[in-house]
Amino acid sequence: MKQFFKELFEYSHHFNQKLGDVYEGNPDQISEKALKLYNHILNAHQIWNNRIIAKETPFGVWEMHPLEDLKVIDKRNFEATLLILERFDPRNSISYTNTKRQTFQNSIRDTLFHIINHSSYHRGQIATEFKKHGLEPLRTDYILYKR
């Protein structure tokens, strides 16, 4: 299971980095919504990583970062997730408090899958924004990545 999650996070990191390249190369064509969504993907990934390791998160879920920091944030998130995969059993559960101060418990496995699914969902929204603003959307299908 850990190897499969590692592959999923490599895939997600690969396309987050490619998104960063598009953002850096076309800053005038990136809509505010697309920029907010990319920041949100990165912030949420860090928040969930930190929930797993029981650490405070410095970012808000919709916080905006300088364009030049986005790929670095993604790389740090990816590296932190790889450490989580090394150190934690995905079958174990975590307890955490969400942004509304509600407490929940989920397995690490489900939490990791949520990070991947959440990122994919918002990359799809970014693809729509790219089309609206004259940019070629990235083809981020997992099966295409694995070919």
MDAnalysis code that builds the backbone (N, CA, C; Angstrom):
import MDAnalysis as mda
import numpy as np

u = mda.Universe.empty(441, n_residues=147, atom_resindex=np.repeat(np.arange(147), 3), trajectory=True)
u.add_TopologyAttr("name", ["N", "CA", "C"] * 147)
u.add_TopologyAttr("resid", np.arange(1, 148))
u.add_TopologyAttr("resname", ["MET", "LYS", "GLN", "PHE", "PHE", "LYS", "GLU", "LEU", "PHE", "GLU", "TYR", "SER", "HIS", "HIS", "PHE", "ASN", "GLN", "LYS", "LEU", "GLY", "ASP", "VAL", "TYR", "GLU", "GLY", "ASN", "PRO", "ASP", "GLN", "ILE", "SER", "GLU", "LYS", "ALA", "LEU", "LYS", "LEU", "TYR", "ASN", "HIS", "ILE", "LEU", "ASN", "ALA", "HIS", "GLN", "ILE", "TRP", "ASN", "ASN", "ARG", "ILE", "ILE", "ALA", "LYS", "GLU", "THR", "PRO", "PHE", "GLY", "VAL", "TRP", "GLU", "MET", "HIS", "PRO", "LEU", "GLU", "ASP", "LEU", "LYS", "VAL", "ILE", "ASP", "LYS", "ARG", "ASN", "PHE", "GLU", "ALA", "THR", "LEU", "LEU", "ILE", "LEU", "GLU", "ARG", "PHE", "ASP", "PRO", "ARG", "ASN", "SER", "ILE", "SER", "TYR", "THR", "ASN", "THR", "LYS", "ARG", "GLN", "THR", "PHE", "GLN", "ASN", "SER", "ILE", "ARG", "ASP", "THR", "LEU", "PHE", "HIS", "ILE", "ILE", "ASN", "HIS", "SER", "SER", "TYR", "HIS", "ARG", "GLY", "GLN", "ILE", "ALA", "THR", "GLU", "PHE", "LYS", "LYS", "HIS", "GLY", "LEU", "GLU", "PRO", "LEU", "ARG", "THR", "ASP", "TYR", "ILE", "LEU", "TYR", "LYS", "ARG"])
u.atoms.positions = np.array([
    [0.828, -1.192, 0.000],
    [0.000, 0.000, 0.000],
    [0.873, 1.257, 0.000],
    [1.953, 1.239, 0.776],
    [2.813, 2.420, 0.844],
    [3.413, 2.739, -0.519],
    [3.822, 1.702, -1.253],
    [4.401, 1.937, -2.579],
    [3.367, 2.553, -3.516],
    [2.149, 2.080, -3.446],
    [1.099, 2.646, -4.293],
    [0.866, 4.117, -3.955],
    [0.811, 4.441, -2.683],
    [0.649, 5.843, -2.300],
    [1.847, 6.675, -2.757],
    [3.031, 6.117, -2.650],
    [4.216, 6.840, -3.125],
    [4.061, 7.172, -4.613],
    [3.602, 6.211, -5.398],
    [3.399, 6.443, -6.835],
    [2.325, 7.495, -7.080],
    [1.256, 7.464, -6.309],
    [0.203, 8.472, -6.460],
    [0.732, 9.875, -6.138],
    [1.524, 9.981, -5.087],
    [2.062, 11.290, -4.730],
    [3.137, 11.754, -5.708],
    [3.879, 10.834, -6.302],
    [4.819, 11.213, -7.370],
    [4.051, 11.786, -8.559],
    [2.957, 11.133, -8.916],
    [2.090, 11.621, -9.993],
    [1.559, 13.021, -9.681],
    [1.013, 13.199, -8.490],
    [0.437, 14.483, -8.113],
    [1.507, 15.573, -8.092],
    [2.656, 15.264, -7.540],
    [3.772, 16.211, -7.493],
    [4.226, 16.582, -8.911],
    [4.318, 15.588, -9.776],
    [4.721, 15.827, -11.160],
    [3.826, 16.891, -11.808],
    [2.516, 16.724, -11.663],
    [1.611, 17.671, -12.313],
    [1.491, 18.988, -11.566],
    [1.672, 18.985, -10.270],
    [1.716, 20.270, -9.557],
    [2.925, 21.084, -10.013],
    [4.045, 20.410, -10.244],
    [5.234, 21.115, -10.737],
    [5.004, 21.634, -12.159],
    [4.367, 20.830, -12.996],
    [4.055, 21.271, -14.362],
    [3.106, 22.470, -14.333],
    [2.131, 22.446, -13.428],
    [1.252, 23.607, -13.267],
    [2.067, 24.839, -12.894],
    [2.988, 24.669, -11.981],
    [3.849, 25.776, -11.585],
    [4.607, 26.356, -12.762],
    [5.063, 25.485, -13.657],
    [5.762, 25.958, -14.862],
    [4.843, 26.805, -15.729],
    [3.598, 26.356, -15.885],
    [2.643, 27.117, -16.701],
    [2.364, 28.469, -16.051],
    [2.174, 28.477, -14.752],
    [1.895, 29.722, -14.031],
    [3.063, 30.699, -14.160],
    [4.272, 30.198, -13.982],
    [5.450, 31.060, -14.073],
    [5.666, 31.572, -15.495],
    [5.349, 30.743, -16.488],
    [5.570, 31.120, -17.879],
    [4.481, 31.974, -18.497],
    [3.328, 32.050, -17.854],
    [2.181, 32.780, -18.411],
    [1.460, 33.604, -17.342],
    [2.170, 34.396, -16.572],
    [1.518, 35.067, -15.443],
    [0.365, 35.988, -15.858],
    [0.393, 36.530, -17.054],
    [-0.668, 37.439, -17.497],
    [-1.928, 36.712, -17.942],
    [-1.841, 35.415, -18.191],
    [-3.000, 34.656, -18.652],
    [-3.646, 33.832, -17.542],
    [-3.053, 33.825, -16.382],
    [-3.585, 33.026, -15.279],
    [-4.684, 33.816, -14.576],
    [-5.859, 33.234, -14.539],
    [-6.980, 33.910, -13.871],
    [-6.781, 33.892, -12.357],
    [-7.448, 34.800, -11.690],
    [-7.391, 34.842, -10.231],
    [-7.924, 33.532, -9.645],
    [-8.985, 33.000, -10.254],
    [-9.552, 31.747, -9.760],
    [-8.555, 30.594, -9.885],
    [-7.860, 30.515, -11.023],
    [-6.873, 29.451, -11.217],
    [-5.734, 29.578, -10.205],
    [-5.328, 30.784, -9.931],
    [-4.264, 31.008, -8.961],
    [-4.730, 30.635, -7.549],
    [-5.954, 30.992, -7.217],
    [-6.504, 30.632, -5.900],
    [-6.591, 29.112, -5.751],
    [-7.012, 28.434, -6.810],
    [-7.155, 26.981, -6.742],
    [-5.806, 26.286, -6.568],
    [-4.795, 26.764, -7.271],
    [-3.459, 26.157, -7.137],
    [-2.923, 26.362, -5.712],
    [-3.064, 27.565, -5.194],
    [-2.667, 27.825, -3.808],
    [-3.441, 26.927, -2.850],
    [-4.726, 26.767, -3.096],
    [-5.578, 25.940, -2.239],
    [-5.116, 24.479, -2.240],
    [-4.772, 23.949, -3.397],
    [-4.250, 22.578, -3.483],
    [-3.039, 22.425, -2.571],
    [-2.121, 23.368, -2.682],
    [-0.875, 23.295, -1.912],
    [-1.123, 23.484, -0.421],
    [-1.972, 24.442, -0.074],
    [-2.286, 24.685, 1.337],
    [-2.961, 23.475, 1.964],
    [-3.944, 22.918, 1.268],
    [-4.675, 21.770, 1.806],
    [-3.742, 20.573, 1.990],
    [-2.849, 20.361, 1.039],
    [-1.894, 19.253, 1.162],
    [-1.058, 19.428, 2.431],
    [-0.574, 20.634, 2.657],
    [0.228, 20.870, 3.859],
    [-0.614, 20.700, 5.128],
    [-1.824, 21.197, 5.110],
    [-2.704, 21.064, 6.273],
    [-2.926, 19.598, 6.613],
    [-3.213, 18.768, 5.616],
    [-3.453, 17.349, 5.877],
    [-2.176, 16.645, 6.323],
    [-1.042, 16.961, 5.702],
    [0.227, 16.396, 6.187],
    [0.413, 16.718, 7.661],
    [0.195, 17.973, 8.006],
    [0.410, 18.397, 9.385],
    [-0.590, 17.762, 10.344],
    [-1.778, 17.492, 9.885],
    [-2.739, 16.785, 10.742],
    [-2.239, 15.375, 11.045],
    [-1.645, 14.738, 10.056],
    [-1.130, 13.380, 10.264],
    [-0.004, 13.391, 11.292],
    [0.890, 14.362, 11.208],
    [2.039, 14.388, 12.122],
    [1.770, 15.214, 13.380],
    [0.532, 15.675, 13.534],
    [0.103, 16.444, 14.714],
    [0.947, 17.706, 14.897],
    [1.044, 18.485, 13.832],
    [1.814, 19.730, 13.841],
    [0.892, 20.877, 13.406],
    [1.117, 22.044, 13.986],
    [0.356, 23.234, 13.588],
    [0.678, 23.589, 12.131],
    [-0.305, 24.125, 11.444],
    [-0.139, 24.518, 10.053],
    [-0.008, 26.026, 9.950],
    [1.053, 26.501, 9.295],
    [1.224, 27.955, 9.189],
    [0.332, 28.609, 8.132],
    [-0.225, 27.819, 7.211],
    [-1.026, 28.377, 6.127],
    [-2.512, 28.222, 6.389],
    [-3.286, 29.207, 5.958],
    [-4.731, 29.066, 5.909],
    [-5.099, 28.318, 4.643],
    [-6.268, 27.722, 4.624],
    [-6.662, 26.872, 3.493],
    [-6.769, 27.652, 2.169],
    [-7.090, 28.940, 2.218],
    [-7.196, 29.753, 1.005],
    [-6.120, 30.846, 0.949],
    [-5.080, 30.701, 1.738],
    [-4.008, 31.704, 1.750],
    [-3.298, 31.757, 0.391],
    [-2.933, 32.959, 0.011],
    [-2.227, 33.149, -1.263],
    [-0.732, 33.329, -0.985],
    [0.080, 32.793, -1.900],
    [1.533, 32.858, -1.789],
    [2.111, 33.499, -3.045],
    [3.311, 34.044, -2.962],
    [3.955, 34.570, -4.169],
    [4.132, 33.457, -5.201],
    [3.955, 33.805, -6.448],
    [4.048, 32.836, -7.542],
    [5.351, 32.051, -7.485],
    [6.441, 32.727, -7.172],
    [7.748, 32.066, -7.172],
    [7.907, 31.065, -6.021],
    [7.004, 31.056, -5.064],
    [7.084, 30.117, -3.937],
    [6.276, 28.840, -4.157],
    [5.401, 28.822, -5.141],
    [4.442, 27.725, -5.258],
    [5.092, 26.369, -5.526],
    [6.033, 26.317, -6.440],
    [6.688, 25.038, -6.722],
    [7.506, 24.556, -5.530],
    [8.078, 25.470, -4.787],
    [8.850, 25.114, -3.586],
    [7.915, 24.543, -2.519],
    [6.762, 25.163, -2.340],
    [5.779, 24.661, -1.376],
    [5.337, 23.255, -1.772],
    [5.074, 23.056, -3.058],
    [4.674, 21.726, -3.518],
    [5.774, 20.702, -3.247],
    [7.008, 21.052, -3.515],
    [8.128, 20.128, -3.280],
    [8.222, 19.771, -1.796],
    [8.075, 20.747, -0.928],
    [8.112, 20.478, 0.519],
    [6.952, 19.569, 0.943],
    [5.776, 19.826, 0.394],
    [4.625, 18.969, 0.698],
    [4.906, 17.529, 0.287],
    [5.421, 17.361, -0.929],
    [5.723, 16.031, -1.451],
    [6.736, 15.319, -0.555],
    [7.805, 16.007, -0.203],
    [8.833, 15.412, 0.645],
    [8.281, 15.058, 2.030],
    [7.428, 15.911, 2.565],
    [6.809, 15.626, 3.859],
    [5.917, 14.388, 3.778],
    [5.199, 14.239, 2.686],
    [4.343, 13.063, 2.514],
    [5.177, 11.799, 2.396],
    [6.306, 11.868, 1.705],
    [7.181, 10.693, 1.612],
    [7.678, 10.283, 2.995],
    [7.991, 11.254, 3.840],
    [8.400, 10.940, 5.218],
    [7.254, 10.307, 6.004],
    [6.057, 10.808, 5.795],
    [4.878, 10.218, 6.444],
    [4.742, 8.755, 6.035],
    [4.915, 8.483, 4.746],
    [4.798, 7.110, 4.260],
    [5.872, 6.202, 4.862],
    [7.041, 6.750, 5.141],
    [8.106, 5.970, 5.775],
    [7.814, 5.698, 7.247],
    [7.269, 6.675, 7.932],
    [7.202, 6.633, 9.392],
    [5.863, 6.171, 9.978],
    [4.808, 6.229, 9.198],
    [3.480, 5.936, 9.742],
    [2.848, 4.747, 9.031],
    [2.058, 4.018, 9.756],
    [1.282, 2.914, 9.191],
    [-0.026, 3.498, 8.662],
    [-0.294, 3.363, 7.374],
    [-1.522, 3.941, 6.812],
    [-2.810, 3.404, 7.431],
    [-2.723, 2.254, 8.090],
    [-3.911, 1.680, 8.720],
    [-4.256, 2.353, 10.039],
    [-3.302, 3.093, 10.600],
    [-3.549, 3.792, 11.860],
    [-4.482, 4.977, 11.641],
    [-5.086, 5.405, 12.718],
    [-6.003, 6.553, 12.655],
    [-5.355, 7.783, 13.263],
    [-5.849, 8.928, 12.839],
    [-5.448, 10.200, 13.412],
    [-6.703, 10.924, 13.887],
    [-6.535, 11.738, 14.893],
    [-7.590, 12.652, 15.339],
    [-7.105, 14.049, 15.016],
    [-8.006, 14.881, 14.569],
    [-7.634, 16.247, 14.205],
    [-8.827, 17.158, 14.379],
    [-8.532, 18.431, 14.423],
    [-9.564, 19.459, 14.508],
    [-9.536, 20.253, 13.216],
    [-10.704, 20.420, 12.606],
    [-10.753, 21.151, 11.340],
    [-10.788, 22.662, 11.593],
    [-10.912, 23.420, 10.515],
    [-10.881, 24.885, 10.622],
    [-12.098, 25.446, 11.355],
    [-13.147, 24.634, 11.499],
    [-14.347, 25.063, 12.233],
    [-14.328, 24.562, 13.677],
    [-13.166, 24.071, 14.106],
    [-12.958, 23.590, 15.472],
    [-13.754, 22.315, 15.794],
    [-14.064, 21.544, 14.752],
    [-14.730, 20.260, 14.943],
    [-13.655, 19.169, 14.950],
    [-13.831, 18.169, 15.805],
    [-12.852, 17.088, 15.918],
    [-13.348, 15.863, 15.162],
    [-12.417, 15.230, 14.442],
    [-12.720, 14.046, 13.645],
    [-11.608, 13.030, 13.793],
    [-11.903, 11.822, 13.335],
    [-10.901, 10.767, 13.302],
    [-11.020, 10.055, 11.967],
    [-9.888, 9.867, 11.310],
    [-9.832, 9.146, 10.036],
    [-8.559, 8.319, 9.989],
    [-8.562, 7.319, 9.140],
    [-7.327, 6.557, 8.948],
    [-6.342, 7.412, 8.145],
    [-5.079, 7.136, 8.331],
    [-4.051, 7.822, 7.534],
    [-4.249, 7.473, 6.067],
    [-4.596, 6.234, 5.793],
    [-4.857, 5.802, 4.409],
    [-5.919, 6.680, 3.757],
    [-7.041, 6.873, 4.443],
    [-8.118, 7.689, 3.880],
    [-7.695, 9.149, 3.737],
    [-6.897, 9.613, 4.675],
    [-6.417, 10.992, 4.626],
    [-5.491, 11.184, 3.434],
    [-4.581, 10.249, 3.219],
    [-3.678, 10.342, 2.067],
    [-4.454, 10.286, 0.751],
    [-5.438, 9.384, 0.696],
    [-6.234, 9.322, -0.533],
    [-6.997, 10.627, -0.741],
    [-7.477, 11.215, 0.332],
    [-8.184, 12.492, 0.218],
    [-7.279, 13.563, -0.399],
    [-6.025, 13.621, 0.025],
    [-5.099, 14.623, -0.535],
    [-4.997, 14.443, -2.048],
    [-4.839, 13.224, -2.504],
    [-4.726, 12.951, -3.945],
    [-6.013, 13.320, -4.662],
    [-7.142, 12.870, -4.142],
    [-8.428, 13.116, -4.784],
    [-8.746, 14.612, -4.822],
    [-8.496, 15.298, -3.730],
    [-8.736, 16.736, -3.629],
    [-7.895, 17.490, -4.658],
    [-6.636, 17.117, -4.773],
    [-5.742, 17.777, -5.731],
    [-6.206, 17.550, -7.162],
    [-6.589, 16.320, -7.474],
    [-7.060, 16.009, -8.832],
    [-8.318, 16.794, -9.176],
    [-9.224, 16.865, -8.239],
    [-10.469, 17.605, -8.428],
    [-10.182, 19.064, -8.793],
    [-9.322, 19.701, -8.024],
    [-9.044, 21.113, -8.282],
    [-8.169, 21.320, -9.521],
    [-7.320, 20.362, -9.864],
    [-6.581, 20.490, -11.133],
    [-7.551, 20.448, -12.314],
    [-8.642, 19.708, -12.170],
    [-9.674, 19.718, -13.215],
    [-10.323, 21.091, -13.342],
    [-10.577, 21.732, -12.212],
    [-11.130, 23.090, -12.260],
    [-10.124, 24.064, -12.884],
    [-8.862, 23.872, -12.591],
    [-7.832, 24.725, -13.189],
    [-7.795, 24.527, -14.701],
    [-7.963, 23.304, -15.159],
    [-7.986, 23.035, -16.608],
    [-9.098, 23.838, -17.279],
    [-10.251, 23.902, -16.658],
    [-11.367, 24.690, -17.196],
    [-10.991, 26.167, -17.244],
    [-10.362, 26.662, -16.192],
    [-9.925, 28.059, -16.165],
    [-8.892, 28.338, -17.267],
    [-7.983, 27.405, -17.466],
    [-6.989, 27.581, -18.521],
    [-7.684, 27.738, -19.877],
    [-8.637, 26.865, -20.170],
    [-9.368, 26.946, -21.446],
    [-10.031, 28.301, -21.615],
    [-10.677, 28.779, -20.553],
    [-11.374, 30.071, -20.596],
    [-10.435, 31.225, -20.914],
    [-9.161, 31.078, -20.542],
    [-8.216, 32.180, -20.668],
    [-7.136, 31.917, -21.710],
    [-7.427, 31.008, -22.651],
    [-6.551, 30.802, -23.799],
    [-5.300, 29.984, -23.542],
    [-5.267, 29.235, -22.449],
    [-4.127, 28.370, -22.172],
    [-4.505, 26.915, -22.427],
    [-3.564, 26.157, -22.912],
    [-3.781, 24.730, -23.134],
    [-3.782, 24.016, -21.775],
    [-4.879, 23.351, -21.441],
    [-4.906, 22.629, -20.155],
    [-3.919, 21.462, -20.174],
    [-3.369, 21.172, -19.030],
    [-2.506, 20.002, -18.918],
    [-3.363, 18.747, -18.974],
    [-2.829, 17.710, -19.580],
    [-3.504, 16.412, -19.576],
    [-2.977, 15.654, -18.367],
    [-3.760, 15.640, -17.309],
    [-3.288, 15.118, -16.025],
    [-3.872, 13.756, -15.658],
    [-4.397, 13.033, -16.613],
    [-4.948, 11.707, -16.327],
    [-3.846, 10.789, -15.809],
    [-4.148, 10.078, -14.748],
    [-3.174, 9.194, -14.119],
    [-2.676, 8.140, -15.106],
    [-3.572, 7.569, -15.880],
    [-3.184, 6.504, -16.800],
    [-2.227, 7.017, -17.875],
    [-2.400, 8.256, -18.296],
    [-1.467, 8.856, -19.265],
    [-0.093, 9.046, -18.626],
    [-0.082, 9.431, -17.376],
    [1.169, 9.598, -16.649],
    [1.906, 8.271, -16.535],
    [1.182, 7.184, -16.327],
    [1.810, 5.877, -16.132],
    [2.271, 5.213, -17.435],
    [1.869, 5.742, -18.590],
    [2.256, 5.118, -19.870],
    [3.710, 5.334, -20.187],
])
